[in-house]
Amino acid sequence: MLKRHLPLYDGIGIKKEDRDRVINAYQRGANDSDLGNSYGLGVAFASVISEWHKGELQINSSATLGGTKVILILPNQAN
């Protein structure tokens, strides 16, 4: 089955131990505590979209990425 990959980026990164938590609304990573402009909704919205469309969500962090890359993978649906 063909799939669509939609990359999303998070500027500061999400630690491995926070990944299961940040897929819930209003939850932010531990290293996000001093940023006042984050509501903890972006990854949660992507997670819900993934569930609705029977897709998957990948969360990858590394120093070479300069933060976190979230990839929303959705099945390619025929018209």
ABEGO torsion letter per residue (X at the ends): XBBBBBBBBBAAEBBAAAAAAAABBGBBBAAAAABAABAGAAAAAAAAAAAAAGBBBBBBBBAAAGEBBBBBBBBBBBX
